[in-house]
Amino acid sequence: MLCAGMVTIGSSVVASAAPQKTPGVTAKLITIGATEPVTGIASPGYSDVSRGANAVFKYINTKGGVNGRKIKYIIKDDCYGTPGFGCTGNPNTVADTRALISAGVFATVGSLGTAPQDSVRTLMKANHVPQLFISSGSRDWNNPGQYPGLFGWQTTYNEEGKIFAKYINATYPKENVCWLGQGDDFGSDGLAGLLAGGVTPVDTALYSVASLVQQGAAAVAPYVARFQKENCTVVVLDTIPGATDAVFASALPLGYTPHWIISSVGADPVTVDAPFAKYPFPDPEIGAVSFSFLPASTATNAWNGWMRKVLLADKVDFPSFTSTTPITGNMAYGAAWAVSFLEALKATGKDVTRASFLKKLTSTTFSQTPALTALRYTSKNHQGLSGGYLVKVTSASATAAVDGQVYKTDSSTSGPIVKVKAVAPVIPAWLK
C-alpha cells in the first residue's frame, strides 16, 4: 500500500500543504513495474515478453531516456499466479502487485495474463496506480467507467476470431470447421469472434490449463480424434503454445493434417517448434495460418531491424542472442508495447503526472510504434489495437504475411471488418 499521508490523484489538499510529487517520478527517473511469469508454468516463451520490453528500456536509457528521464523497470515474478512447475518467484499476483505499489511505481506496464491482472484491478484502482498495456487480448481491459486507469494493448481475441472467419469464408467456404479453445475468456472470446464473422464450427471443444499441465497431450487427444472423424479439414485453435504442441502431438500419430488456423497467442514458431526440434519430421506448424498485429518476422520493416539492434545490445536479458538468432513473437511483443509506452511518455512532456499521462494517452493517436495499426485510446475506449494481418508459418522460426492486407474491426457482433493501410514503419529520431 502507499505510505500513510501520501496524496494521490483525486485527493484533496489543504492550502498549507506542500505540493506532492507523483509517485515513481523524479527529475531524472521514472519507475514502472510489472508482474510477469519469469519462471513457472507460463514462462516458456512468455518470459521473453518482459525481457524484450526491458531491452527497449535499457536501450533508451543509453540515449538519455525520455524527456531527460531514464526508465527503471521492476519485474516481479508471479509465475502466472501458479505455484510449482519450476516457479522460483512468488506465485501471488496480489502480493507482488502490493510490493510494486509500496515501491512507489508510477504505473504497472505490460503485466501478463487475464486472470492475474483481473485479480488486482480493484487494488490498482484503490491506490490510483495506472494499470497499463496488459499482455492479454481480453476485453476486460476496456472498462473505463469502472477502471479509468486500466488499459489493454493488443488486438482482442474476439477481433482475431472475426478476421479468421473472413479468411475461412473466402478460402474454405464449403469445408467443415472445428474449433478448440482454452476454457476461459481467451477461448470464449475467440469463438465469439468466429461466430460473429459468420463461421459456425461443426464441433467445438474446450480444454483446461490444469488438465493440460497434468495430462499433456492426453488432455486434448480425444478432441483431435473427434475432429478427424467429423472430417474437419479446417481446425481453429485458440490455444497457448503448450496446448498447440499437445494438439500437434495428438494429430501426428493419426496422420491428421487439417488446415490449422492458430491464434497469435499460441502460434509463435520458435516456441511451438521447440518440443519437435529433435525429431526428423518437419515442423508440424509449417503452413499454419495465424494473426499478427506486428510485422511478420520476414517482413522488410524498419522496426524488425531496430528490434534486432536493441536485443543484441542487451547482454543480460539476451546473453546468447546473435545477429542470426530468430526474434520470437514474444520478444517482439514486449519490445512493441515498450515503444508504445515510451511514445506516450514522450508526448506527455517534461511535466509528468499520472493525470497528465492518462490525458495524453486518451487524446492522442500513436502511430510511431511497431504495430501495423495506430494505437488509439479515448476516454471511452481503453482496448488498444484493433487490427492486423494474417501470417503463415514458413519455417520453425519464421512467419510471412499471407497477402499483406491489414484489417481493422471491433469486438461487437455487428462491427464490420474493413481494409486499411498499414501505418508507415517510421522510427522516431529520438528512438534510433
C-alpha positions as CSV (number, residue, x, y, z in Angstrom):
1,M,0.0,0.0,0.0
2,L,1.0,3.6,-0.4
3,C,2.6,5.0,2.7
4,A,0.3,7.0,5.1
5,G,-0.1,10.6,4.2
6,M,0.8,10.3,0.6
7,V,-1.6,12.4,-1.6
8,T,-2.8,10.6,-4.7
9,I,-4.7,11.7,-7.8
10,G,-8.1,12.9,-6.9
11,S,-7.3,13.6,-3.2
12,S,-8.0,17.0,-1.7
13,V,-5.0,19.0,-0.4
14,V,-5.2,21.7,2.2
15,A,-4.0,25.1,1.2
16,S,-1.0,25.0,3.5
17,A,0.3,21.6,2.3
18,A,3.4,21.5,0.1
19,P,2.9,20.3,-3.5
20,Q,3.1,16.5,-3.6
21,K,5.3,14.6,-6.0
22,T,4.0,12.0,-8.4
23,P,5.0,8.5,-7.2
24,G,7.7,7.0,-9.4
25,V,8.7,10.3,-10.9
26,T,11.9,12.2,-10.1
27,A,13.8,14.8,-12.0
28,K,15.9,12.1,-13.7
29,L,13.9,8.8,-13.4
30,I,10.5,7.2,-14.0
31,T,10.0,3.9,-12.1
32,I,7.4,1.4,-13.5
33,G,6.8,-2.2,-12.7
34,A,5.1,-5.4,-13.8
35,T,4.2,-8.9,-12.7
36,E,5.4,-11.5,-15.2
37,P,5.8,-15.3,-15.5
38,V,9.6,-15.2,-15.4
39,T,9.6,-18.8,-14.2
40,G,6.9,-21.5,-13.8
41,I,4.0,-22.8,-15.9
42,A,3.7,-19.9,-18.3
43,S,7.4,-19.0,-18.6
44,P,8.3,-20.9,-21.8
45,G,8.1,-18.2,-24.5
46,Y,6.2,-15.7,-22.4
47,S,9.2,-14.9,-20.2
48,D,10.7,-13.2,-23.3
49,V,7.9,-10.6,-23.2
50,S,9.2,-8.7,-20.2
51,R,12.8,-9.3,-21.3
52,G,12.0,-7.7,-24.7
53,A,10.5,-4.7,-23.0
54,N,13.4,-4.4,-20.6
55,A,15.8,-4.4,-23.5
56,V,14.0,-1.4,-25.0
57,F,14.1,0.5,-21.7
58,K,17.8,-0.2,-21.3
59,Y,18.4,1.0,-24.9
60,I,16.6,4.3,-24.4
61,N,18.4,4.8,-21.2
62,T,21.7,4.7,-23.0
63,K,20.4,7.6,-25.1
64,G,19.5,9.7,-22.0
65,G,15.9,8.4,-21.5
66,V,12.7,10.2,-22.5
67,N,12.5,14.0,-21.9
68,G,15.6,13.7,-19.7
69,R,14.3,10.8,-17.6
70,K,15.6,7.3,-17.6
71,I,13.3,4.3,-17.1
72,K,13.6,1.9,-14.1
73,Y,11.6,-1.3,-14.7
74,I,10.9,-3.5,-11.7
75,I,9.8,-7.0,-12.6
76,K,8.1,-9.3,-10.1
77,D,8.0,-13.0,-11.0
78,D,4.4,-14.1,-10.2
79,C,4.7,-17.4,-12.1
80,Y,1.3,-16.6,-13.6
81,G,-0.2,-16.9,-10.1
82,T,0.5,-20.7,-10.2
83,P,2.9,-22.5,-7.8
84,G,5.1,-25.3,-8.8
85,F,6.3,-26.2,-12.4
86,G,9.7,-24.6,-11.8
87,C,8.4,-21.4,-10.1
88,T,11.1,-19.7,-8.3
89,G,9.2,-16.4,-7.8
90,N,6.2,-15.6,-5.6
91,P,3.1,-17.1,-7.2
92,N,0.8,-14.5,-5.7
93,T,0.0,-11.7,-8.1
94,V,-1.8,-9.7,-5.4
95,A,1.1,-9.7,-3.0
96,D,3.5,-9.0,-5.9
97,T,1.4,-6.0,-7.0
98,R,1.3,-4.7,-3.5
99,A,5.0,-4.8,-3.4
100,L,5.2,-2.7,-6.6
101,I,2.8,-0.2,-5.2
102,S,4.8,0.0,-2.0
103,A,7.9,0.6,-4.1
104,G,6.2,3.7,-5.5
105,V,5.9,2.8,-9.1
106,F,4.4,5.4,-11.5
107,A,2.3,2.6,-13.1
108,T,2.4,-1.1,-13.9
109,V,3.1,-1.6,-17.6
110,G,2.8,-4.8,-19.6
111,S,1.9,-7.2,-16.7
112,L,0.9,-10.5,-18.2
113,G,-2.2,-12.6,-18.0
114,T,-6.0,-12.2,-17.8
115,A,-6.7,-14.0,-14.5
116,P,-3.7,-12.5,-12.7
117,Q,-4.5,-9.0,-13.8
118,D,-8.2,-9.3,-13.2
119,S,-7.3,-10.1,-9.6
120,V,-5.6,-6.8,-9.0
121,R,-7.8,-4.3,-10.8
122,T,-9.6,-3.2,-7.7
123,L,-6.3,-2.9,-5.8
124,M,-4.7,-0.8,-8.5
125,K,-7.7,1.5,-8.7
126,A,-7.8,2.0,-4.9
127,N,-4.2,3.1,-5.0
128,H,-4.7,5.3,-8.1
129,V,-1.9,3.4,-9.9
130,P,-2.4,3.1,-13.7
131,Q,-2.5,-0.5,-15.0
132,L,-1.2,-0.1,-18.5
133,F,-0.9,-2.2,-21.6
134,I,-1.7,-5.6,-20.1
135,S,-0.3,-8.5,-22.0
136,S,-3.6,-10.2,-22.8
137,G,-6.2,-9.8,-25.5
138,S,-9.1,-9.9,-23.1
139,R,-12.0,-7.4,-23.4
140,D,-11.8,-7.0,-19.6
141,W,-9.4,-4.1,-20.0
142,N,-12.0,-1.9,-21.8
143,N,-14.0,-0.7,-18.8
144,P,-13.0,3.0,-18.4
145,G,-16.1,3.8,-16.4
146,Q,-15.2,1.4,-13.6
147,Y,-11.4,1.3,-14.1
148,P,-10.2,4.6,-15.5
149,G,-6.5,3.7,-15.2
150,L,-6.8,0.3,-16.8
151,F,-5.7,-0.1,-20.5
152,G,-5.2,-3.1,-22.8
153,W,-2.8,-3.0,-25.7
154,Q,-3.1,-5.9,-28.2
155,T,-5.9,-6.7,-30.7
156,T,-8.6,-8.7,-28.8
157,Y,-9.2,-12.4,-29.1
158,N,-12.7,-11.5,-30.4
159,E,-11.3,-9.3,-33.2
160,E,-8.8,-12.0,-34.2
161,G,-11.7,-14.5,-34.4
162,K,-13.7,-12.2,-36.7
163,I,-10.7,-11.8,-39.1
164,F,-10.1,-15.5,-39.1
165,A,-13.8,-16.0,-40.1
166,K,-13.4,-13.7,-43.0
167,Y,-10.4,-15.7,-44.2
168,I,-12.1,-19.1,-43.7
169,N,-15.2,-17.9,-45.6
170,A,-13.1,-16.7,-48.5
171,T,-10.7,-19.6,-48.6
172,Y,-12.6,-22.7,-47.3
173,P,-16.2,-21.8,-47.9
174,K,-17.6,-25.4,-48.0
175,E,-15.3,-27.2,-45.7
176,N,-16.0,-28.5,-42.2
177,V,-14.5,-26.3,-39.5
178,C,-13.8,-27.5,-35.9
179,W,-12.6,-25.3,-33.0
180,L,-10.6,-25.9,-29.9
181,G,-10.1,-23.2,-27.3
182,Q,-8.9,-22.6,-23.8
183,G,-11.7,-22.8,-21.1
184,D,-11.6,-19.1,-20.2
185,D,-12.1,-15.7,-21.8
186,F,-9.4,-16.5,-24.3
187,G,-11.3,-19.3,-25.8
188,S,-14.8,-17.9,-25.4
189,D,-13.9,-14.6,-26.9
190,G,-12.1,-16.2,-29.8
191,L,-15.1,-18.4,-30.5
192,A,-17.5,-15.5,-30.2
193,G,-15.5,-13.6,-32.8
194,L,-15.5,-16.6,-35.2
195,L,-19.3,-16.9,-34.9
196,A,-19.7,-13.1,-35.3
197,G,-17.7,-13.4,-38.5
198,G,-20.1,-15.9,-39.9
199,V,-18.3,-19.2,-39.2
200,T,-20.2,-21.9,-37.2
201,P,-17.9,-24.8,-36.4
202,V,-19.4,-28.3,-36.7
203,D,-17.8,-29.1,-33.4
204,T,-16.2,-27.1,-30.6
205,A,-14.2,-28.2,-27.5
206,L,-12.6,-26.5,-24.5
207,Y,-9.5,-27.6,-22.6
208,S,-8.4,-26.5,-19.2
209,V,-4.9,-25.4,-18.4
210,A,-4.9,-27.6,-15.3
211,S,-5.7,-30.7,-17.3
212,L,-3.1,-29.8,-19.9
213,V,-0.4,-29.5,-17.2
214,Q,-1.4,-32.8,-15.6
215,Q,-2.0,-34.9,-18.7
216,G,-0.1,-33.2,-21.5
217,A,-1.3,-34.3,-25.0
218,A,-3.8,-36.7,-23.4
219,A,-5.8,-33.6,-22.4
220,V,-6.7,-32.7,-26.0
221,A,-6.2,-36.1,-27.8
222,P,-9.9,-37.0,-27.6
223,Y,-10.9,-33.8,-29.3
224,V,-8.4,-34.1,-32.1
225,A,-9.6,-37.7,-32.8
226,R,-13.2,-36.5,-32.8
227,F,-12.4,-33.7,-35.3
228,Q,-10.8,-36.2,-37.6
229,K,-13.8,-38.4,-37.5
230,E,-16.0,-35.5,-38.3
231,N,-13.9,-34.7,-41.3
232,C,-13.0,-31.3,-40.2
233,T,-10.5,-30.1,-42.8
234,V,-10.1,-26.7,-41.1
235,V,-9.3,-26.5,-37.4
236,V,-9.1,-23.2,-35.5
237,L,-7.0,-23.2,-32.3
238,D,-7.4,-20.6,-29.5
239,T,-4.6,-22.2,-27.6
240,I,-1.5,-21.3,-25.6
241,P,1.8,-22.7,-27.1
242,G,1.8,-25.8,-24.8
243,A,-1.7,-26.7,-26.0
244,T,-0.8,-26.1,-29.6
245,D,2.0,-28.6,-29.2
246,A,-0.3,-31.0,-27.5
247,V,-2.7,-30.8,-30.4
248,F,0.1,-31.5,-32.9
249,A,1.4,-34.4,-30.8
250,S,-2.1,-35.9,-30.9
251,A,-2.6,-35.3,-34.6
252,L,0.7,-36.7,-35.9
253,P,0.1,-40.3,-34.9
254,L,-3.3,-40.1,-36.6
255,G,-1.9,-38.7,-39.8
256,Y,-4.4,-35.9,-39.3
257,T,-3.3,-32.8,-41.2
258,P,-6.1,-30.2,-41.5
259,H,-5.6,-26.6,-42.3
260,W,-4.5,-25.2,-39.0
261,I,-5.5,-21.6,-38.0
262,I,-4.0,-20.6,-34.8
263,S,-4.4,-17.6,-32.5
264,S,-1.4,-15.3,-32.2
265,V,-1.2,-16.3,-28.6
266,G,-0.2,-19.8,-29.4
267,A,1.4,-19.7,-32.8
268,D,5.0,-18.3,-32.2
269,P,7.1,-20.7,-34.4
270,V,10.2,-20.8,-32.2
271,T,8.2,-21.6,-29.1
272,V,5.9,-24.1,-30.8
273,D,8.7,-25.9,-32.6
274,A,10.9,-26.4,-29.5
275,P,9.4,-29.8,-28.5
276,F,9.6,-31.2,-32.1
277,A,13.0,-29.9,-33.0
278,K,14.8,-33.2,-32.0
279,Y,12.6,-35.3,-34.3
280,P,13.4,-35.9,-38.0
281,F,10.0,-35.0,-39.4
282,P,9.2,-31.4,-40.5
283,D,7.8,-28.9,-38.0
284,P,4.1,-29.7,-38.0
285,E,3.2,-26.0,-37.7
286,I,4.7,-25.1,-41.1
287,G,1.8,-23.9,-43.3
288,A,-0.4,-22.9,-40.5
289,V,-2.1,-19.5,-40.6
290,S,-2.1,-17.1,-37.7
291,F,-2.8,-13.5,-37.0
292,S,-0.4,-10.7,-36.2
293,F,-0.7,-7.0,-35.1
294,L,3.1,-6.7,-35.7
295,P,5.1,-7.1,-38.9
296,A,5.8,-10.7,-39.9
297,S,9.3,-11.8,-38.9
298,T,10.3,-12.0,-42.6
299,A,8.9,-8.6,-43.5
300,T,11.2,-5.9,-44.7
301,N,10.3,-3.5,-42.0
302,A,12.5,-0.9,-40.2
303,W,11.1,-2.0,-36.8
304,N,12.4,-5.6,-37.3
305,G,15.9,-4.3,-37.8
306,W,15.7,-1.9,-34.9
307,M,14.5,-4.6,-32.5
308,R,17.4,-6.8,-33.5
309,K,19.8,-4.0,-32.7
310,V,18.1,-3.4,-29.3
311,L,18.1,-7.1,-28.4
312,L,21.8,-7.5,-29.4
313,A,22.7,-4.6,-27.1
314,D,21.1,-6.3,-24.0
315,K,23.7,-9.0,-23.0
316,V,22.0,-9.5,-19.6
317,D,18.5,-10.4,-20.8
318,F,19.6,-12.0,-24.1
319,P,23.2,-13.3,-23.5
320,S,23.1,-15.8,-26.4
321,F,21.3,-13.5,-28.9
322,T,23.3,-13.1,-32.1
323,S,22.8,-11.4,-35.5
324,T,21.2,-14.6,-36.8
325,T,19.1,-15.5,-33.7
326,P,15.3,-15.5,-34.6
327,I,13.3,-12.7,-33.0
328,T,10.4,-14.6,-31.4
329,G,6.9,-13.2,-31.4
330,N,7.2,-12.8,-27.6
331,M,10.4,-10.7,-27.8
332,A,8.8,-8.5,-30.4
333,Y,5.6,-8.2,-28.4
334,G,7.4,-6.9,-25.3
335,A,9.5,-4.6,-27.4
336,A,6.4,-3.2,-29.2
337,W,4.4,-2.3,-26.1
338,A,7.5,-0.8,-24.5
339,V,7.9,1.5,-27.5
340,S,4.2,2.4,-27.2
341,F,4.8,3.4,-23.5
342,L,7.8,5.5,-24.5
343,E,6.0,7.3,-27.2
344,A,3.1,8.2,-24.9
345,L,5.6,9.3,-22.3
346,K,7.4,11.4,-24.8
347,A,4.2,13.1,-25.9
348,T,3.3,13.9,-22.3
349,G,6.3,16.2,-22.0
350,K,8.6,17.1,-19.2
351,D,5.8,17.8,-16.6
352,V,4.7,14.2,-16.0
353,T,1.9,13.3,-13.6
354,R,-0.4,10.3,-13.7
355,A,-3.2,12.6,-14.7
356,S,-1.3,14.3,-17.5
357,F,-0.1,11.0,-18.8
358,L,-3.6,9.5,-19.0
359,K,-5.0,12.6,-20.5
360,K,-2.4,12.5,-23.3
361,L,-2.9,8.7,-23.7
362,T,-6.6,9.1,-24.3
363,S,-6.4,12.2,-26.6
364,T,-3.5,11.2,-29.0
365,T,-3.1,8.8,-31.9
366,F,0.2,7.0,-31.5
367,S,1.4,5.8,-34.9
368,Q,5.2,5.6,-34.5
369,T,5.2,2.1,-32.9
370,P,6.0,-1.3,-34.3
371,A,2.2,-2.1,-34.6
372,L,0.6,-2.4,-38.0
373,T,-2.2,-0.1,-37.0
374,A,-2.2,3.1,-35.0
375,L,-2.7,2.9,-31.3
376,R,-5.7,5.0,-30.4
377,Y,-7.3,5.3,-27.0
378,T,-10.2,7.6,-26.0
379,S,-12.0,8.4,-22.8
380,K,-14.5,5.7,-23.7
381,N,-12.2,3.1,-25.3
382,H,-9.2,1.6,-23.4
383,Q,-8.8,-1.5,-25.5
384,G,-5.8,-0.6,-27.6
385,L,-5.0,-2.0,-31.1
386,S,-7.9,-3.2,-33.2
387,G,-6.4,-4.8,-36.3
388,G,-3.6,-6.6,-38.1
389,Y,-3.0,-9.1,-40.8
390,L,-2.8,-12.8,-41.5
391,V,0.6,-14.6,-41.4
392,K,1.7,-18.0,-42.5
393,V,4.3,-20.1,-40.6
394,T,7.1,-20.7,-43.2
395,S,9.7,-22.4,-41.0
396,A,10.4,-23.4,-37.4
397,S,11.4,-19.8,-36.8
398,A,9.7,-17.5,-39.3
399,T,6.4,-16.1,-40.5
400,A,5.4,-14.3,-43.7
401,A,2.4,-12.2,-44.4
402,V,-0.3,-14.1,-46.3
403,D,-1.2,-11.1,-48.5
404,G,-0.2,-8.1,-46.6
405,Q,-3.7,-6.8,-46.2
406,V,-4.4,-5.2,-42.9
407,Y,-7.9,-5.4,-41.4
408,K,-9.5,-3.5,-38.6
409,T,-12.7,-4.3,-36.7
410,D,-14.1,-4.1,-33.2
411,S,-15.4,-6.6,-30.6
412,S,-19.1,-6.2,-31.3
413,T,-21.2,-8.8,-33.1
414,S,-22.1,-6.5,-35.9
415,G,-19.0,-4.4,-36.3
416,P,-17.6,-4.5,-39.9
417,I,-14.2,-5.8,-40.9
418,V,-12.6,-3.1,-43.0
419,K,-9.4,-3.0,-45.1
420,V,-6.9,-0.3,-44.0
421,K,-3.4,0.6,-44.9
422,A,-0.6,-0.4,-42.5
423,V,0.9,2.6,-40.8
424,A,4.3,3.6,-42.2
425,P,7.1,1.9,-40.2
426,V,8.7,5.2,-39.1
427,I,11.2,5.0,-36.2
428,P,11.3,8.4,-34.5
429,A,14.7,10.1,-34.4
430,W,14.8,10.2,-30.6
431,L,14.5,6.4,-30.5
432,K,17.0,5.4,-33.2
